């Protein structure tokens, strides 16, 4: 599946799907597109502030907030499914909330190769 197709699939068909598994490609391609869109909106906000254009800064900031809220559930869902792929419970997603090291540990977990055989969360995904 292509990058944009994967992104749309996570946002639509798997929007709030917390069961099952997500392979590394599904997770990391979604994270990549999400990161790029977020950075573009941040840059627009910064450009608006630097140019003293309150309209641009305000619109970009509102878009950033709306985008963050719209992608919150699918981001958590794909993260939980990724953890399922390595045999961890979804509660491990909460490691993100540990200051300083939590996010790094979560990224380390998500970078792990998934279990190659069926586990208690289902069949492996490509």
C-alpha positions in Angstrom: 0.0 0.0 0.0 1.3 3.5 -0.8 2.0 6.1 1.8 -1.2 8.2 1.3 -3.4 5.1 1.0 -2.0 3.8 4.3 -2.6 7.2 5.9 -6.2 7.3 4.7 -6.8 3.7 5.7 -5.7 4.4 9.3 -7.8 7.6 9.4 -11.0 6.0 8.0 -11.3 2.2 8.1 -9.2 1.8 11.2 -10.1 5.1 12.9 -10.9 3.7 16.4 -9.8 0.1 15.9 -7.9 -0.8 19.0 -8.0 -4.6 18.4 -5.7 -6.5 16.1 -2.2 -5.7 15.0 -0.3 -3.0 13.0 2.9 -3.9 11.3 5.9 -1.5 11.2 5.1 -0.2 7.7 1.5 0.7 8.7 2.6 2.4 11.9 5.7 4.3 10.6 4.1 5.5 7.3 1.2 6.9 9.3 3.6 8.6 11.8 5.6 10.0 8.9 2.6 11.6 7.1 1.2 12.9 10.4 4.6 14.4 11.3 4.9 16.2 7.9 1.4 17.7 8.1 2.0 18.8 11.7 5.3 20.4 10.8 3.7 22.3 7.8 1.0 23.7 10.1 3.7 24.6 12.8 5.8 26.4 10.1 2.7 28.3 8.9 2.0 29.4 12.4 5.7 30.5 12.9 5.7 32.4 9.6 2.5 34.2 10.5 3.9 35.3 13.9 7.3 36.3 12.3 5.5 38.3 9.6 3.2 39.8 12.2 0.3 38.5 10.3 -2.1 37.6 13.1 -4.7 36.3 10.6 -2.2 33.7 9.2 -1.0 32.8 12.6 -4.5 32.4 14.0 -5.8 30.3 11.1 -2.7 28.1 11.1 -3.0 27.6 14.8 -6.7 26.8 14.6 -6.0 24.3 11.8 -3.2 22.8 13.9 -5.5 22.3 16.9 -8.3 20.9 14.8 -5.9 18.5 13.1 -4.4 17.4 16.4 -7.9 16.6 17.8 -9.0 14.9 14.6 -6.0 12.6 14.6 -5.8 11.9 18.3 -8.0 8.7 18.3 -6.4 7.1 15.2 -2.9 7.9 16.5 -3.6 6.2 19.8 -5.4 3.3 18.0 -2.5 2.6 15.5 0.0 2.9 18.4 -2.0 0.3 20.5 -2.2 -2.0 17.5 1.6 -1.6 16.9 2.2 -2.6 20.6 -0.1 -5.6 20.0 2.1 -6.7 17.1 5.1 -7.0 19.5 3.0 -8.9 22.0 2.4 -6.0 24.5 -0.8 -4.8 26.0 -2.3 -1.5 24.8 -1.7 -0.1 28.3 2.0 0.2 27.3 0.9 3.3 25.3 0.8 5.1 28.6 4.6 4.9 28.8 4.4 8.1 26.6 3.3 10.0 29.7 6.5 9.4 31.6 8.5 12.6 31.5 11.8 12.6 29.5 12.2 8.9 28.8 8.7 7.8 28.1 8.5 8.9 24.5 11.9 7.5 23.7 11.0 4.1 25.3 7.7 4.1 23.3 9.6 4.7 20.0 12.0 1.9 20.9 9.1 -0.5 21.5 7.4 0.5 18.2 10.7 0.0 16.3 10.8 -3.7 17.4 10.1 -6.4 14.9 6.6 -7.8 15.4 6.0 -11.4 16.3 6.1 -13.5 13.2 3.4 -15.9 14.3 -0.1 -15.4 15.6 -0.3 -14.1 19.1 -3.2 -13.4 21.4 -4.0 -10.2 19.4 -4.4 -11.9 16.1 -2.5 -12.7 12.9 0.6 -10.7 11.9 0.2 -7.9 9.5 2.6 -7.1 6.7 
